[in-house]
Amino acid sequence: MSISFLSIKNLSFSYPSSINPVFTDLTVTFPKGWTAIAGANGGGKTTLLKILAGDFTPDGGIITPQSSALYCEQNSDIPPHDLEEILWSGDGSLRKFFSLLHIEDEQIYRWETLSGGEKKRIQVASALAASPEILMLDEPTNHLDSESGEIILNALLQYDGIGLVVSHDRSFTDRLCSNSFFLKNGTGKMYPGGLTATLELQQNENKSRFNSWRDAQNEVKKNKKTVQTWTAEAIHSENRKSKKRIDPKDHDAQSKIDLARLSGKDRIAGDAKSRFHTRLSQSEQRLDALKKPEFRKTGISISSGTAAGKTVFTCEEQDLYAGEYCLHIPELCVAQNDRIALTGSNGSGKTTLIHFILDSLREKAAGDTGKEFLFFNLPQGILYLPQEIPENEERKILAAFKKMDNAEQGAVLSVLYRLGSEPKALLNIREDADTGNTSLLSPGELRKLLIALALYMPVNFIIMDEPTNHMDITSILAIETALRDISCALLMVSHDQAFLDNLTGTEWHIERNGRQGQLQIL
């Protein structure tokens, strides 16, 4: 019998090597259907799934009811353990998921040669065939083309249990998820809808909290001013009641003072002062109870190295080869203001085209003795962000940061903060730069450091291959904001359709047919 909800009460968990706990008092109820799990890198998204899967034991808390749970990790390189069992099963209800996810039997026997998208589809098909009461997926759309993402989405919509998916893909979660659970500071909050609706609600909450905090602050200021006014009046009244400056023979003046003392007329200022002191204390308590919302400053000014409208890349019509595959490209021209989305299925030649463009830029700059070559042996002014950063380039990135003086490092760290990095991560960058390795730096933080270093100098052309991989949603939005108004050319490959829609205006699409491919400018 399937369960209708999953309840977590007062969950706490810490890693033995960590000073700070991951969860302190996490309480949430997950309903039937899909819920997106979101939050900052290191916020506990994957940890939560592994606790629910039984891989980690919590320090405290209650999880009910006891149920069957299956966790699909990000890495799909290892084939599912029950793959052949499902394949040879005569149960049509199991094999239907292989059909739903466009999987052929022969693919099972050539696992090592399958693309990442094909492996992910098999991983998801096996998980659905197992029919767990709770199904959990960790970043299922990373490295997938739009076609594979669509196939997986349609299959997951058939699942009728409790589904939890860690994802930063707004388009994907908006179509799949009825709720989103956002983790922050050891606890979390449930929102209705996918990530787009959640982010809008969070923005409205932040505005409302800020307005409440600002109103409370203004009330404190007003009460302080009023207290100051009545304090001055009370002092003046006390002075008026004093007989020190009155001639002892002036009986009329002394009688008036005595009458004022008896009638309490001059106590008005003192009473008002006391009353407004109480109001001030109350308003200060209300202000203290309202934590000032954090409004992170986003967006950065990027200095362009070429005049607006100038061409940054051109090539003639030609064929590019990758083994037996041939990609035909027309004459290409990229101008300073162009913002291009490079699309196509996995294996269509997107990376081949990017490497061709990069090689052309290197070759063009090779004859210029004044050019300084930086990361990936590219000339200054070119920012290239690959899907994964090789280890030798990691060392170059850290070395470049370490070489900077304190003022320059401060400027780069300021850019990083605006790209979504937390202060703790910024300290880790300094420590890793000193040691020369990335033991403390996550892949997402390393990618942002590369962006920050490249943008510290004038840039003409930005080329990014799946830039949102390893990024949390906060960082994605910060990078999106930073790139939205740039004045340099942009060429982008991304499975995140919302990211592409918000940043690009032209599409280069590669259509593959067997061993032949054609680049079309749409």
C-alpha positions, 0 to 999 in steps of 0.5 A: 500500500502506498503512503500519502505523506512523509513526516520529518520532526525535529531532525538534527544531523552533523558530520563528525568532522564539521563544527556546525550542524547540517540540520538543527530542528528540521520539521516538514511534511512531504505530500504525495507528488513531486517536491523540489529540494532547493537551497545553497551549496552545502545547505544539506540537500543531498544529505537530507536525501541520504538520510531518508534513503537510510545511508546516513543516521540522523543524530535525532528526530523522527521520520514516519512512516517507515517506507521503501525509499530509493535514492538516485545520485547525481553520478550515473556512471555505475549501472543500476544493480537490478538492471539485468533482472528488470531486463529479463523480467517478463513483467510488462509493468516493469519493462514499460519504463524502459519503453517510456524512456526510449531505452533499447535492450542493446544499450544495456550491453554497451554501458561504457559507450553510452552518453551521460543522457542515456545512462541517466535515462536507464538509471531513472527507468530502473528506479521507476521500475522498482516502484518505491514509495519514496523516489529521490533524484539528485540533479537529474538534468545535469549534462542532459540535452533538452530532448533527454530532459523532456523524456525523463520529465514525462516519465517522472510525471507517471510516478504516483508516490512521494517524489523528491528532486534536488534541482536548480532547473527552474523550467524542469521543476515548474513543470514537475513539482507541486511544491518546493522545500527551501533549505537554509541555516539548518532548517527549511520552509515549504512553498507551493509550486516549482522554483520560479513561484518559490523565488517570487514568494521569497522575494515578496517575503523579503520585501515584506520583512524589510518593510516591517523592519524599516517601519520599526526602525522609523518608530524607534527614531521617532520615539527617540526624538520625542523622548529628547524633546520631553527630556529637555522640557522636563529639565526646563520645568525643573529649573522653573520650579527652583527658587535659587534664582528668585529674590527671597523677598519676591513672595509672589514668585515663590507662591506661584512655584509653590502652587505649581508644585502642589497642583502638579502642573509642572509634572506634565513634562516629566510624565510625558518623558516617562511615558515616551521612554516606555514607548521607546523601550517597547519599539526597540524591543520590536526592532530587536525581534525583527532581524534585518533581511539580507539584501545581497547586492548583485550585478557587476560592471564588466569592462569591455575590451573592444568598441561596441559593434566590433567583430570578435570572431569570424570563420568561413563555411567549412566542415568540422570532424570529430572521428567519423562525425562531420559537422557542417558550419556556415560562415559565422560572425560574432559581434560585440553585442551578440548573445547566442544560445548554442543548442542541439542534442548530446553528441551533435557537436556543440563542444566540437564547435566550441573547441574550434572557436577557441582554437581559432581565437588562440591562433589569431592571438598567437602572432600578437606578442603583446597579448597575455595568455591566461586560463586554458591558454586563451588570450586576455579578454576571452572568458571560457568556462567548460563543463568541468575544470581540469586539475591543472587549470584549477592550480592556475586559477588559485595561483592567479588569485594568490599572485594578486595584492590585497586590494586586488584580492579584495576586489575579486572577493567582492565580485564573488560575493555578488555572484552568490558566494558566502563569506565562509567560502571566501575564506576557503578561497584564501586558504586554498590559494595558500596551499595550492589545492582545492581541498576546501573549494567546491566545484561551484565556488571554483567556477565562480572564482574563474568568472570573477578573475576573468571579469576583473579585467576587460573582457570581449567574448564570454563562452560558457558550456553548462555554466549552471552545473554545480551551482545552487539557485542563488548563485545561478540568479546572481550570475544571471543578473551579472551577465544580463547587461554585459556589453561583450559577446556571449556564447552559451550552452545550457540545459537550463532553458530559463537561464538561456531565455533570460540571457540570449537572443539568437540561437545556433542550433545543430541538427544531427542525422547519423554521421552528418550534422548541420549548424543552423542560425535561427 
